[in-house]
Amino acid sequence: VSLILAAHGTRRPGGVAMVGDLAAQVSDLLGRPVQVAFVDVLGPTPSEVLAAATGPRAIVVPAFLSRGYHVRTDLPAHVAASGHHNVVVTPALGPGGRVARIVSDQLIQTGWRPGDSVVLGAAGTSDPHARADLHTTATLLSAMTGSRVSLGFAATGGPDINEAVEKARAGGARRVVVASYLLSDGLFQDKLRDAGADLVSRPLGTHPGMARLIADRFRRAVPPSVNTGRGRPVRHHRPGAPTSLAMLDL
């Protein structure tokens, strides 16, 4: 079985290294090699890695924190273009309680204190599914910290991260803390740091819980012909179909 971690990609060598380190941690947890692919900016792409895969089955974990364009459109297109006939693609890493807990841990390690106003800093998206996921994460984080959590975007869509920090400060908050909702370092993390907040947490890929979450995604990505064990079979491979995508709700 080929194990592939599909990330966004960045021109920053440090960000690329961070994704590679994360894949290495996952590989250590699983005792199997984990390859890295990038859907944007640089290669190898998921289609290239899948086309070169020698095993009869491949499992792809999207290293994305919401169900945006890259997860719902780009990645399936890469799988189809690869010509690989037996690919399991798991859902994105977020939203969910485990990811929200990682965000909370990073906040605490950064120096967040009760009473601080929190802005969840994401890359940004115009995709309604991804925006709904981000609001879900903000709600979960608010419940965990007891802080009001708003959204701020470093790139696409609004509210802009700078405006979100200014609004939180204008609301009378003693301190404003940006909770990074990015997997790795890069341009977007720099924008979070430059937004004028008192504190900015580190990218989530630096937290050991992220490697454990990804490893669990791989472990639970069963073959398409096998039941998940919870009474809901995943989609079966259809003979003659170019690609089988089993989207597992983990």
N, C-alpha and C positions, 0 to 999 in steps of 0.2 A: 504494500500500500504506500503510495506517495503522499506525504503530508506537506501541505503548502500553506504558508501564512501570506495572505494577500493584503498589502498595505497601500496607502495612497502614494507615497513617494515625495521626496524633497530634494532640493539642490544643496542643502546643507549637509556636509559630510558627517557632522555630529548627529544629525537626525537619522541618516542612513545607518550609522553605526549603532544608534540606539535600537532601531528595529532589528538589526542583526543580533544584538545582544539579547533582545527579548526572545527571538527565535531560538537562540542557543540555550537560554534558560528552559524554554519549553521542551527542547530536544533532550536536555538532561532529565527533566521530569518524566518524559515518556520512554527514554532509552532508545529513541529512534531519531534519525535525521529529520529536520524540518527545514524545508527550502523557503526562501523569501521571494515573493513576486511583487511588482508594483503596478498599479493600474494607471498611474499618471506620472509625468515628469521624467522618469528614468526607467530602465529595465533591470532585469528581465521582466517581461509582462507575464500575467497568468497564462495567456495562451501559449507563450513560448515555453514556459516551464512545464505545462501540461503536455504539449506536443512532444517534449523530450522525455517525459516520464516513461519508465520501462515497466512499471507494475500494471496489473490488470485493473486496479481501482485507485482513485485519487480522492483525497479529502481536502477541501479548501476551507479555511477559516478566514472570513473577512475581518481584518484588523481595523474595523470601523466601529464607532460608538453610537451610530444611529443608522436608520434605513434610508439613506440618501440615494442620490443618483448613481453613485459608483457601485453601491451594493445591489440596487434593484435593476440597473440597466447595464452599466459597464461590465461588471463581473460576469453576468450570464452571457454577454456577447463574447467575452474572452473565452469562456468555456466552450461555447458553440464553435468558435473559430479554431479551437485547438484540435478538433477532430477526435478528442478522447470520448469514448463511449460509456464510461462508467465513472461519473464524478458526483461526489456528494458535497454540497455547499451548505455550510451551517449558517444560521442567522448571524447578524451583526452582534458585536459584543455587548451593546447596550440598546435600550435602557434595561435596567434591572437592579435589584437590591445589591448584588455583588459589586457592580461598577460604582453605584452610588456610595457604597461603603469605602471603596478605594479613594474616591474623590474626597470623602469626609476625612479619611486617614491623612491624605496629603495636606488637607487644610490644617489639621491639628499639628502636623509636623512643621508646617510653615509658620505657625504662631497664632493661628486663629483663636479668638476667645469669644465666649458667649456675649452677645450684644453687638458683635461686629455685623455689618451688612455684607452680604455675600453676592457676588456677581458670578454666575456660571459662564466662563469664557470659552466659547466654541469657535470653530472655523467659520461657521455660518452656512446657511442653505436657504434656498427658495422652495425646496421640496416639502410638500405638506406632511408627508409621512415622517421625514426627519425632524421637522419642526415640532410635531407632536411628541416625538421621542425625547427631544430636548426639554420640552415642558414637563414631561414625565420625570426625567432625571432631576430637574429643578425642584419638583414637588417632593421627590424622595429625599433629596439632600436637605431640604427645609425641614422635613420631619425628623431627620437624623440629628441635625444641629440645633434646631429650635430657632434658627435665623431665617429672616426673610431672604429668599433667593430669587434674584432676577436674572435675565439672560442678556448677554452681550456678545456680539459677533466680531471676529477679527477681519472677516472678508465679506462674503456674500450676505446680502439681506440686512435687516435691522432687527433690533436696535444695535447701532455701532457700539463697540466695546468702550470707546471713550465717552460717548454719551451716556451709556449705562452706568459707568463709574461716577460721572458728574451728577446724574440724577440721584444715585444712592447717597452721595455726599450731601446734596441739597436737601435730602429728606431728613437730615439731622443725625445721621449715623456717626458714632464716635470714630470708627475706622471702617474703611471699605477694603474687603479682601476679594481678590479674583481667584476663583477656583478653576484651574485649568482643566478643560474638558478636551484635551488634545492627547494623542498617544505618544508623540515624540517631539523633540525640539525642532525648531525651524523658524521660518518667517512669522508664522501665526503666533507662536509662543513669544517671540520678540514683541509683537504688537500688544499682547496681553501685558507684558512687562512695562511697556511704554504708555499704558493707558492712564497712569496717574493714581493707581490704587496704592494703599499702604503696604500690602503684601500680595504676592502672586505665588500660587502653589506650583509645584513641579509637574511636568507631563506625567500622565498616568502610566506610561510604559516603564517608568523607573520604580514602580511599586511591585514588590514580589507577588502580590495577589493577582496582578494582571497575567503573569506567566501561568499561574495556577488556573485561572479562568480559561485561558486559551487551551491549556493542556486538557482540561475537562471537556471542552468543545470537541477536541479531536477524539477523546476516549468515547464520547457518547454519539459520535457520528457513525452510526451503524450502517452496514450495506443496505442499499435500497430494497432488497428482497426480504429483509429481516424486520420483525416488529420491534418497536421501541420499548416494549415491555410495559407500556402504560395504556394498552388497549387501542392505540392509534397507529396503524401501520404507516410507514412513510411511502412515498410514491415509488412504484415499481418501475424497473427498466422495461421499456417497450422494445421488443426486437425490431431492428431496422431503423430505430430512431437514432439520429446522430449524437445526441447527448441525453443523459438522464440527470436531471437536477432534483435532488431530494432536499427540500428546505425543511430542516428539522427545527421544531420549536423547543429549544432547550432551556 
